Amino acid sequence: MDGWEPESCLVDVLETVSQQEVAWRIARAAEVASKAVLDGKEPPPLVYIKPCDVHGGFAHVEIRYGNRNQRASYVQVWSVLAVLANLCVKEETCTLRGLYYRAKASFPRSARTYEGVSAAVQVVVGLLQVPRPCLGVVTASKGEFFGNVRVRTTDGAAGSMGRNSSKDGWIDCRHCVVPIPGDVRQVETWQLETDAQLVLVVEKEAILHRLYREGIHQKVPVIVLTAKGVPDLASRSFLCKLHLEAALPVAAVVDWNPSGVIILHTYAQGGLHRAAMLEASRYAVPELLWLGIRREHIQAEELECFGQPHSTKDMSLVKSMLQSGCLDSRPGWKKEVIDMQSIGKKIDIEALIDGGGETALADLLALHIMQERFA
């Protein structure tokens, strides 16, 4: 990619630039490729950065049109680049799903899949060395939060919060659950005022709303956030903003199962998939603490009564986590996964709380927070 091939293997190799700059980089690459074709030569390879291990290492990778095994991928990436160039020139945004529908018509027939577009976007991130928000790629609004924090928005969100917002744009998040916009660039403009002492991340939307009803933020000064499962970039960006700008520690509550550990690892490091790690350094919270559910919270009779056997997918996730070494730096987490493997069962947080217990979830978590029972 004549003129601006990746040069560095630093932890954060991505650069925040304007959409106009992205459009220029794509145009420059297209000019070089077009000249080669007009001269009767093979178009130049697409050279991009790809994570090569779970510890932050990167490698330079080429996709060549002349390689028959890579030709479909080459066309995929250029199809996505064409759509992204149009977005960036107009300074518009698009979800990954929308990008799929715009780009798939020019994909090779065998590669017209959502996964193919997603993979092509990851290549473009490493090719142009910019994060997805700079490409105009955003997610649908997914995350939510509430708690001991006031936020000031510039995107009109305050206007929809009624009595919980002030005329100058500040939202009092003690009295309402606030959606997190899907555009990371909007999140980055938010201003914060907080007296919280912890951010509590929960896996499920239902758990967040339960904690809101039970008033956990009135028992301990916390901000509670969910991304409703595996977190999107915008939710991770807001969590990172709370962690860094407000200097708040972060703890998480997930189900005791392999998927819960994947969610923890995604918040902490970016996930198991190496492609996702390229942007992980910007939004990761490596100091994330595991509040629950952990093995110590589960009685033998509860496992017997409420535990469910691992699925084939669960067993595959456990094997991947233990073999990859991604948990070697977190021995407490690794022990939990080994326990899951040896017991062969998983259990949801609802089973422990609603399966006969009388203690409110907010009371239980508040107690564990005050006792600092983290892993």
C-alpha positions in Angstrom: 0.0 0.0 0.0 2.6 2.4 -1.3 3.4 5.3 1.0 1.8 4.3 4.3 2.3 0.7 5.1 2.2 -0.2 8.9 5.5 0.7 10.5 5.0 0.1 14.2 4.1 -2.8 16.5 3.3 -0.7 19.5 0.5 -1.7 21.9 -1.7 1.0 20.4 -1.0 1.1 16.7 -4.2 3.0 15.7 -4.5 6.7 15.1 -7.5 8.8 15.5 -8.0 10.9 12.3 -10.9 12.7 10.6 -13.1 10.9 8.1 -11.7 13.2 5.4 -8.2 11.9 6.2 -9.6 8.3 5.9 -11.1 9.1 2.5 -7.8 10.5 1.3 -5.9 7.4 2.4 -8.4 5.2 0.6 -8.2 7.4 -2.5 -4.4 7.2 -2.5 -4.5 3.4 -2.2 -7.0 3.2 -5.1 -4.8 5.5 -7.2 -1.8 3.2 -6.7 -3.8 0.1 -7.4 -5.4 1.6 -10.5 -2.0 2.7 -12.0 -0.7 -0.9 -11.6 -3.7 -2.4 -13.4 -3.4 0.2 -16.2 0.3 -0.7 -16.6 -0.7 -4.3 -17.0 0.7 -5.3 -13.6 -0.8 -7.1 -10.6 -2.4 -4.7 -8.2 -0.3 -4.2 -5.1 -1.0 -6.4 -2.0 -3.1 -5.1 0.9 -0.6 -5.0 3.8 -2.2 -4.7 7.2 -1.5 -5.2 10.9 -2.9 -8.3 12.6 -2.5 -9.3 16.2 -0.4 -12.5 16.4 -0.8 -13.5 20.1 -2.8 -12.7 23.2 -0.1 -10.6 24.7 -0.2 -7.6 22.4 2.2 -8.7 19.6 1.4 -7.7 16.0 2.5 -9.0 12.6 2.4 -7.6 9.0 0.1 -9.6 6.8 -0.4 -9.4 3.0 -3.5 -10.2 0.9 -2.5 -10.6 -2.8 -4.9 -10.6 -5.7 -2.5 -12.9 -7.6 -3.0 -15.6 -4.9 -6.1 -17.5 -5.9 -6.8 -18.5 -2.3 -6.8 -14.8 -1.3 -8.5 -13.3 -4.3 -12.0 -13.3 -2.8 -10.7 -11.6 0.3 -8.9 -9.0 -1.8 -12.1 -8.2 -3.6 -14.0 -8.1 -0.3 -11.7 -5.6 1.3 -11.8 -3.3 -1.8 -15.6 -3.5 -1.8 -15.7 -2.4 1.8 -13.2 0.3 1.1 -15.3 1.7 -1.6 -18.4 2.0 0.6 -16.3 3.5 3.5 -14.7 6.1 1.2 -18.2 7.2 0.2 -19.3 7.4 3.9 -16.2 9.3 4.9 -16.4 11.9 2.1 -20.0 12.6 3.2 -19.0 12.4 6.9 -21.8 9.9 7.5 -22.0 6.9 9.7 -23.3 3.3 9.2 -23.8 0.2 11.3 -21.9 -2.9 10.4 -25.2 -4.4 9.3 -25.9 -1.5 7.1 -22.4 -1.8 5.7 -23.1 -5.4 4.9 -26.1 -4.5 2.7 -24.2 -1.8 0.9 -21.1 -3.8 0.2 -22.3 -7.3 -0.4 -23.5 -6.8 -4.0 -19.9 -6.4 -5.1 -18.6 -9.3 -3.1 -17.8 -12.6 -4.7 -21.0 -14.7 -4.6 -19.5 -17.3 -2.3 -18.4 -14.6 0.2 -21.6 -12.6 0.6 -21.9 -13.0 4.3 -22.2 -10.7 7.3 -19.1 -12.4 8.8 -17.2 -11.7 5.5 -18.0 -8.0 5.8 -17.0 -8.0 9.5 -13.7 -9.7 8.7 -13.1 -7.2 5.9 -13.6 -4.3 8.3 -11.1 -5.7 10.7 -8.6 -5.9 7.8 -9.4 -2.2 6.9 -8.7 -1.2 10.5 -5.3 -2.7 10.3 -4.7 -1.5 6.8 -5.5 2.2 7.5 -4.4 2.0 11.1 -7.5 3.8 12.4 -10.3 2.6 14.7 -13.8 1.8 13.4 -15.4 5.1 14.6 -13.0 7.0 12.2 -14.3 4.9 9.4 -17.8 5.9 10.2 -18.7 2.4 11.4 -20.9 2.5 14.5 -23.0 0.1 16.5 -26.7 0.3 17.3 -27.3 1.6 20.8 -26.9 -1.3 23.1 -25.4 -0.4 26.5 -27.2 1.2 29.5 -26.1 2.6 32.8 -27.3 4.4 36.0 -25.9 5.4 39.3 -24.0 8.1 41.1 -22.9 10.1 38.1 -24.1 13.1 36.1 -23.3 13.3 32.4 -23.4 16.2 30.1 -24.1 15.3 26.5 -23.8 17.1 23.2 -26.0 14.7 21.2 -29.4 15.7 22.5 -29.8 12.8 24.8 -30.6 15.0 27.8 -33.8 16.2 26.1 -35.3 12.8 26.3 -34.7 12.4 30.0 -37.4 14.8 31.2 -37.1 15.9 34.8 -33.8 14.0 35.2 -32.0 16.5 32.9 -31.2 20.1 33.3 -31.4 22.9 30.7 -27.7 23.0 30.3 -27.6 19.3 29.2 -26.7 17.5 32.4 -28.4 14.2 33.2 -28.8 13.0 36.8 -28.2 9.2 36.4 -29.3 8.4 39.9 -33.0 8.6 38.8 -33.0 7.0 35.4 -31.4 4.4 33.2 -29.4 6.1 30.4 -28.7 4.5 27.0 -25.2 4.6 25.7 -25.1 5.8 22.0 -23.6 3.5 19.5 -21.2 6.1 18.1 -17.9 6.1 20.1 -17.3 9.7 19.0 -20.4 10.8 20.8 -19.4 9.0 24.0 -16.0 10.6 24.0 -17.6 14.1 24.1 -19.6 13.4 27.2 -18.6 15.2 30.4 -18.7 13.5 33.8 -19.3 14.5 37.4 -19.4 11.6 39.9 -18.9 10.8 43.6 -19.0 7.0 42.8 -16.3 4.8 44.1 -16.8 1.8 41.8 -18.2 0.9 38.4 -20.2 -2.3 38.5 -20.5 -4.1 35.1 -23.3 -6.6 34.9 -23.8 -9.1 32.1 -27.5 -8.8 31.7 -30.0 -6.0 31.1 -32.5 -7.7 33.5 -29.9 -7.7 36.3 -29.2 -4.0 35.7 -32.9 -3.0 35.9 -33.3 -5.2 39.0 -30.4 -3.4 40.7 -31.9 -0.1 39.8 -35.3 -1.0 41.3 -33.5 -2.3 44.5 -31.5 0.9 44.7 -28.0 -0.5 44.9 -26.5 3.0 44.3 -28.3 4.1 47.5 -26.5 1.4 49.5 -23.0 1.9 48.0 -21.7 4.7 45.7 -21.6 2.9 42.4 -22.3 3.3 38.7 -23.9 0.2 37.2 -23.4 -0.6 33.5 -24.4 -3.3 31.1 -23.8 -4.0 27.4 -26.4 -6.8 27.4 -23.9 -9.7 26.8 -20.7 -9.4 24.9 -19.9 -5.7 25.0 -19.9 -3.4 21.9 -17.2 -0.9 21.4 -19.3 2.1 22.5 -20.1 0.5 25.9 -16.5 -0.4 26.4 -15.5 3.1 25.4 -17.8 4.6 28.0 -16.6 2.1 30.7 -13.0 3.1 29.8 -13.9 6.7 30.1 -15.3 6.2 33.6 -12.3 4.2 34.6 -9.7 6.6 33.4 -11.3 10.1 33.6 -13.0 9.5 37.0 -10.2 7.1 38.2 -12.8 4.5 39.2 -12.0 0.8 39.7 -14.2 -1.6 37.8 -15.8 -4.9 39.0 -18.1 -7.3 37.1 -20.9 -9.7 37.7 -21.5 -12.5 35.2 -23.0 -15.9 35.2 -20.7 -18.7 36.3 -20.1 -20.2 32.9 -17.5 -20.0 30.1 -19.4 -17.3 28.2 -19.3 -15.2 31.3 -15.5 -15.5 31.4 -15.4 -14.5 27.8 -17.4 -11.3 28.6 -14.9 -10.5 31.4 -12.0 -11.1 29.2 -13.5 -8.9 26.5 -13.8 -6.0 28.9 -10.4 -6.5 30.3 -8.3 -7.4 27.2 -10.6 -7.3 24.1 -11.6 -10.9 23.9 -10.1 -14.2 22.6 -10.3 -13.3 18.9 -7.0 -11.9 17.8 -8.7 -9.6 15.3 -10.6 -7.8 18.0 -7.4 -7.1 19.9 -6.3 -4.5 17.4 -8.6 -2.0 19.0 -8.5 -3.5 22.5 -5.8 -1.2 23.8 -8.1 1.8 23.4 -11.0 0.4 25.3 -9.6 -2.3 27.6 -9.7 -2.2 31.4 -6.9 -4.6 32.3 -7.5 -4.0 36.0 -11.1 -5.4 35.9 -12.1 -7.2 39.0 -14.4 -10.3 39.1 -17.0 -9.8 41.8 -19.3 -12.7 41.0 -20.6 -15.3 40.4 -17.6 -17.3 41.5 -17.3 -20.8 42.8 -17.2 -19.6 46.4 -20.7 -18.2 46.1 -22.2 -21.6 45.0 -23.2 -24.3 47.4 -23.0 -27.9 46.4 -26.7 -28.3 46.7 -27.3 -25.3 44.5 -25.1 -26.8 41.8 -27.0 -30.1 42.1 -30.4 -28.4 41.9 -29.8 -25.5 39.5 -26.6 -26.4 37.7 -26.9 -27.2 34.0 -24.4 -29.4 32.1 -21.9 -27.7 29.7 -22.9 -27.7 26.1 -20.4 -28.6 23.3 -19.8 -24.8 22.8 -19.1 -24.4 26.6 -16.5 -27.1 26.5 -14.9 -25.7 23.4 -14.6 -22.2 25.1 -13.0 -23.7 28.2 -10.5 -25.6 26.1 -9.7 -22.4 24.0 -9.2 -20.3 27.1 -6.9 -22.7 28.9 -4.9 -23.5 25.8 -4.4 -19.9 24.6 -2.8 -18.8 27.8 -5.0 -15.7 27.9 -5.8 -16.3 31.6 -2.2 -17.0 32.7 -1.9 -13.5 34.1 -5.1 -13.9 36.1 -4.6 -17.0 38.2 -7.9 -16.5 40.1 -9.8 -16.4 36.9 -8.0 -19.4 35.5 -8.8 -21.4 38.6 -12.5 -20.6 38.1 -12.3 -21.9 34.5 -10.5 -25.1 35.7 -13.3 -25.6 38.3 -15.9 -25.2 35.6 -14.1 -27.8 33.5 -13.8 -30.3 36.4 -17.4 -29.9 37.6 -18.8 -29.8 34.1 -21.7 -27.5 35.1 -22.7 -23.9 34.8 -25.1 -21.8 36.8 -27.0 -18.4 36.2 -27.0 -15.7 38.8 -30.9 -15.7 38.8 -30.8 -19.3 40.0 -28.9 -18.4 43.1 -31.0 -15.3 43.9 -34.5 -16.5 42.9 -34.0 -20.2 43.7 -35.0 -19.8 47.3 -32.8 -17.0 48.6 -34.3 -14.2 50.6 -31.6 -11.6 50.3 -32.1 -8.9 47.7 -29.4 -9.0 45.0 -28.5 -5.4 45.6 -27.9 -6.1 49.3 -25.8 -9.1 48.5 -23.6 -7.3 46.0 -23.3 -4.2 48.2 -22.0 -6.4 51.0 -19.5 -8.1 48.8 -18.3 -4.7 47.4 -17.8 -3.3 51.0 -15.9 -6.5 51.9 -13.9 -6.2 48.7 -14.5 -9.8 47.8 -13.0 -9.6 44.3 -10.9 -12.0 42.2 
